[in-house]
Amino acid sequence: MFTPQVVKAPTSTDVALAAGVSRATVSFVLNDKPNSRVSDDTRHRVLEAARLLGYTPNTAARSLASGEAVAGLLLAATRRDYGASVARAFDALLDHAIDDGTDALLHADSEQSGVAAAQLWAKLRPEAVLAESSRCDAEATELLRLAGVRALIVHGSEPVDYAPSLVVPQQPFGRVAVEHLASVGHRRVLFIAPTAPEATETGRERLLGAQDAAREAGIHLTVSHAGATSASLRDWAHAWRYDPAAPTGVVAYDDRLAMAAIRALGDARLRVPDDVSVIGADDHPAAADYMPRLTTTTFAADTLAESLLDAYTGMRAGNRIERLDAPPVTLIPRESTAAPRA
């Protein structure tokens, strides 16, 4: 069992003594410096000594000594819910960066914005930063540039003119869902919007996309707000049983709300999709195994992660990047949607 105790962390001097070499040789080996003329035998001794001692380089000290950014990629956390598709892309970006040998971390503070946020991020001396545009304004961008950040991308639903932008529009999630229901014959559709404060803005944008598609298709669209539990939708579902003009299709803000709606409809003895079609968004891991399997919308998160990593690599090399766009939102049709009953 691990027992905490106060110990002195091994230093490069300890590694040098254990390997019987100079500190300069340790530096050459551990930093993999070219043209160092270190023999294979010496390199092996240094690496083995470092492994046995549990030595890891002090990147903060190295940064202070060199004046260079060494922390790799910093992804600034956010309080806003941009949907699981975006979250999955950012998780994949961190994984890909680490796989490529780049230090990558998620900065947990989500309260600060502007210069205050940039000062927090700059303390870690990152080489690259990904942050939402609402938290990283022009002044914050300049501070990060002066702090040595070589690659900065801000993300949001619209591009900005002061930094490279990742544009992730949310309206297509609602649009694609309504277009799918229209294509199979639905003319009365309900959009379930989230009540969680962190999801309000994304929910509003997805609703706007649903409303635009409904107008174009001649669909009557109504809106209801709910939490992501079947209890919050129970009265709504029971009322549908006795309303001959009730919508025949449901577009939920995301898959969690869609699955809550299916449970509530089941409690009201309404069958999905026989009585009501339900479609979600973001392709939740449980969506493909839910009963019925949930129709959903999403984009290729891994493709976006790879595009971001390529952009950061290019920016570090001096290439100019102005804008990246999220992949198109696509439909994943499953069993929860069908043509309405005659």
C-alpha positions in Angstrom: 0.0 0.0 0.0 1.2 3.5 -0.8 2.2 5.3 2.4 2.7 9.1 2.0 6.0 10.4 3.4 8.1 13.4 3.1 11.0 12.6 0.8 13.4 14.6 -1.3 12.7 14.1 -5.0 15.7 12.7 -6.9 17.6 15.3 -9.0 19.7 15.1 -12.1 22.8 15.2 -9.7 21.5 11.9 -8.1 21.2 10.3 -11.5 24.7 11.5 -12.4 26.1 9.9 -9.3 24.3 6.7 -9.7 25.3 6.4 -13.4 28.9 7.5 -12.7 28.7 10.4 -15.3 28.6 14.2 -15.3 25.4 16.2 -14.9 26.0 17.5 -18.5 25.9 13.9 -19.7 22.6 13.3 -17.9 21.2 16.5 -19.5 22.3 15.3 -22.9 20.7 11.9 -22.5 17.4 12.9 -20.8 16.9 15.8 -23.2 17.9 13.7 -26.2 20.1 16.5 -27.5 21.6 15.9 -30.9 25.4 15.7 -31.5 26.1 14.9 -27.9 28.5 12.1 -28.7 27.2 9.9 -25.8 27.9 6.2 -26.2 25.1 3.7 -26.2 26.5 2.1 -23.0 26.5 5.5 -21.2 23.1 6.3 -22.5 21.8 3.0 -21.1 23.4 3.6 -17.7 21.8 7.0 -17.4 18.3 5.9 -18.4 18.5 2.9 -16.1 19.7 5.1 -13.2 16.8 7.5 -13.8 14.3 4.7 -13.9 15.6 3.1 -10.7 15.6 6.4 -8.8 12.2 7.4 -10.1 13.6 10.6 -11.6 11.4 12.9 -13.7 12.5 16.2 -15.2 11.2 19.4 -13.4 9.6 21.1 -16.3 8.8 24.2 -14.2 12.5 24.7 -13.3 13.5 24.0 -16.9 11.1 26.7 -18.0 12.5 29.2 -15.6 16.1 28.4 -16.6 15.5 28.5 -20.4 12.7 31.1 -20.6 11.0 28.8 -23.1 7.5 27.3 -22.9 7.6 23.6 -22.0 4.2 22.7 -20.8 2.9 21.6 -24.2 -0.9 21.9 -24.8 -3.2 23.5 -22.3 -7.0 23.0 -22.8 -8.9 25.5 -20.7 -12.0 23.9 -19.1 -15.4 25.6 -19.4 -18.6 25.8 -17.4 -20.7 25.9 -20.5 -22.0 22.6 -21.9 -21.1 22.6 -25.6 -22.5 19.1 -26.1 -20.9 15.7 -25.8 -19.7 15.7 -29.4 -17.4 18.7 -28.6 -16.3 17.2 -25.3 -15.4 14.0 -27.0 -13.3 15.9 -29.6 -11.4 17.7 -26.9 -10.8 14.5 -24.9 -9.5 12.9 -28.1 -7.2 15.9 -28.7 -5.6 15.5 -25.3 -5.2 11.8 -25.9 -3.6 12.3 -29.4 -1.3 15.0 -28.1 0.0 12.7 -25.3 0.4 9.8 -27.8 2.5 12.2 -30.0 4.8 12.9 -27.0 3.3 16.3 -26.1 2.6 17.2 -22.5 -1.1 18.0 -22.5 -3.4 19.0 -19.6 -6.9 20.2 -18.8 -6.8 23.4 -16.8 -9.7 23.1 -14.3 -10.4 26.7 -13.5 -13.5 27.8 -15.3 -14.4 31.0 -13.4 -11.8 33.5 -14.7 -12.0 35.1 -18.1 -10.0 37.7 -20.1 -6.6 38.8 -18.7 -7.2 37.1 -15.4 -7.7 33.8 -17.1 -4.7 34.3 -19.4 -2.5 35.1 -16.4 -3.5 31.8 -14.8 -2.8 29.8 -18.0 0.5 31.7 -18.6 1.8 30.6 -15.2 2.1 27.0 -16.6 4.2 28.3 -19.5 2.2 26.4 -22.2 3.4 26.3 -25.8 -0.2 25.9 -27.1 -3.6 26.9 -25.7 -7.2 26.0 -26.6 -9.8 28.1 -24.9 -13.4 29.3 -25.6 -13.6 32.7 -27.2 -15.9 34.1 -24.5 -13.1 33.6 -22.0 -10.1 34.5 -24.2 -10.5 38.0 -25.6 -8.1 40.2 -27.6 -6.3 41.5 -24.5 -5.9 37.9 -23.1 -4.6 36.7 -26.5 -1.9 39.4 -26.5 -0.8 38.5 -23.0 -0.5 34.8 -24.0 1.5 35.8 -27.0 3.9 37.8 -24.9 4.1 34.9 -22.4 5.6 32.7 -25.1 2.5 30.8 -26.3 3.2 29.8 -29.9 -0.1 28.3 -30.9 -3.5 29.6 -29.7 -6.9 28.6 -30.9 -10.2 29.9 -29.5 -13.5 28.1 -30.0 -17.1 29.1 -30.3 -20.1 29.2 -32.6 -18.7 32.2 -34.5 -15.1 33.1 -35.6 -13.3 36.1 -34.0 -10.9 38.5 -35.6 -8.1 38.5 -33.0 -7.1 34.9 -32.9 -7.3 31.6 -34.9 -10.9 30.3 -34.5 -12.4 26.9 -34.2 -16.0 27.3 -35.3 -18.4 24.8 -33.9 -22.0 25.8 -34.9 -24.7 24.2 -32.8 -27.7 25.0 -35.0 -27.0 22.0 -37.3 -27.8 19.6 -34.5 -31.4 20.9 -34.3 -31.7 21.3 -38.1 -30.6 17.8 -39.0 -32.9 16.3 -36.4 -36.0 18.1 -37.7 -35.1 17.4 -41.3 -35.0 13.7 -40.5 -38.4 13.7 -38.9 -39.8 15.7 -41.8 -38.4 13.3 -44.3 -40.4 10.4 -42.7 -43.6 12.3 -42.6 -43.9 14.1 -39.2 -45.7 17.4 -39.2 -46.1 18.1 -35.4 -42.8 18.1 -33.5 -41.8 19.0 -30.0 -38.3 20.3 -29.1 -37.2 19.5 -25.5 -34.8 22.2 -24.3 -32.5 21.8 -21.2 -33.1 23.6 -17.9 -29.5 23.3 -16.7 -27.9 26.8 -16.8 -24.7 25.6 -18.3 -26.6 24.1 -21.3 -29.0 27.1 -21.9 -27.0 28.8 -24.6 -26.2 25.6 -26.5 -29.8 24.6 -26.2 -31.0 27.9 -27.5 -28.7 27.6 -30.6 -29.9 24.0 -31.3 -33.5 25.2 -31.0 -32.9 27.9 -33.5 -31.7 25.3 -36.0 -34.7 23.2 -35.3 -37.0 26.2 -35.8 -35.4 27.1 -39.1 -35.8 23.6 -40.4 -39.4 23.4 -39.2 -40.4 26.6 -41.0 -38.8 25.4 -44.2 -40.6 22.0 -44.0 -44.0 23.4 -42.9 -43.8 21.7 -39.5 -45.5 22.9 -36.4 -42.8 23.1 -33.7 -43.5 23.5 -30.0 -41.0 23.8 -27.2 -40.8 22.3 -23.7 -38.1 22.6 -21.0 -37.0 19.7 -18.8 -34.2 18.3 -16.7 -32.5 15.1 -17.8 -34.7 12.8 -15.7 -37.9 10.9 -16.6 -39.6 12.4 -13.5 -39.3 15.9 -15.0 -41.1 14.7 -18.1 -43.7 12.4 -16.5 -46.7 14.9 -16.4 -45.8 16.0 -20.0 -45.8 12.4 -21.2 -49.1 11.5 -19.5 -50.8 14.5 -21.0 -49.9 13.3 -24.5 -52.0 10.2 -24.1 -55.2 12.3 -24.1 -54.2 15.0 -26.7 -55.3 14.1 -30.2 -53.2 17.0 -31.5 -50.0 16.0 -29.6 -46.8 16.1 -31.6 -45.8 12.8 -33.2 -42.0 13.5 -33.0 -39.7 14.7 -30.3 -36.3 16.4 -30.8 -34.3 16.4 -27.6 -31.4 18.8 -26.8 -29.2 15.8 -26.4 -29.3 12.0 -25.9 -29.7 12.2 -22.1 -32.9 14.2 -22.5 -34.0 11.9 -25.3 -33.5 8.8 -23.1 -35.4 10.5 -20.3 -38.2 11.3 -22.7 -38.4 7.6 -23.8 -38.6 6.5 -20.2 -41.3 9.0 -19.4 -43.3 8.0 -22.5 -43.0 4.4 -21.6 -44.4 5.1 -18.1 -47.3 6.7 -19.9 -47.8 3.6 -22.0 -46.8 5.4 -25.2 -44.5 3.3 -27.4 -41.4 4.6 -29.2 -41.4 4.8 -32.2 -45.0 3.4 -32.8 -46.7 6.2 -31.0 -44.0 8.9 -30.8 -40.6 9.2 -32.6 -37.7 10.5 -30.5 -34.3 11.8 -31.7 -31.4 13.0 -29.6 -28.0 14.5 -30.2 -24.3 13.8 -29.5 -24.4 10.0 -29.8 -24.1 9.2 -26.1 -22.2 5.9 -25.5 -25.5 4.3 -24.3 -27.5 5.5 -27.3 -26.7 2.5 -29.5 -27.7 0.0 -26.8 -30.8 1.8 -25.5 -34.2 0.3 -26.0 -35.2 1.3 -28.5 -31.8 2.1 -30.0 -31.7 5.9 -30.2 -31.5 7.9 -33.4 -29.1 10.8 -32.9 -27.0 13.4 -34.5 -23.3 14.1 -34.1 -20.1 14.9 -35.9 -16.8 13.0 -36.3 -15.1 14.0 -33.0 -11.9 12.1 -33.8 -11.6 13.9 -37.1 -11.9 17.3 -35.3 -9.2 16.2 -32.8 -6.8 15.3 -35.6 -7.5 18.6 -37.4 -6.7 20.5 -34.2 -3.5 18.6 -33.6 -2.4 19.2 -37.2 -3.2 22.9 -36.8 -1.1 23.2 -33.6 1.8 21.4 -35.2 1.6 23.8 -38.2 1.4 26.9 -35.9 4.5 25.7 -33.9 6.3 25.4 -37.2 5.4 29.0 -38.1 2.3 28.4 -40.4 -0.6 30.8 -40.3 -3.9 29.4 -39.2 -7.0 31.6 -39.3 -10.0 29.3 -39.0 -11.0 25.6 -38.4 -14.5 24.3 -38.8 -16.0 21.3 -37.0 -17.0 18.4 -39.3 -20.6 18.5 -40.6 -23.3 17.2 -38.3 -24.7 13.9 -39.6 -27.6 11.7 -38.7 -27.2 8.2 -37.1 -30.6 6.6 -37.8 -31.7 3.9 -35.4 -34.9 2.4 -34.1 -36.4 5.3 -32.1 -37.7 7.2 -35.2 -40.2 6.0 -37.8 -43.0 7.3 -39.9 -46.0 8.5 -37.8 -49.0 6.2 -37.6 -51.8 7.0 -40.0 
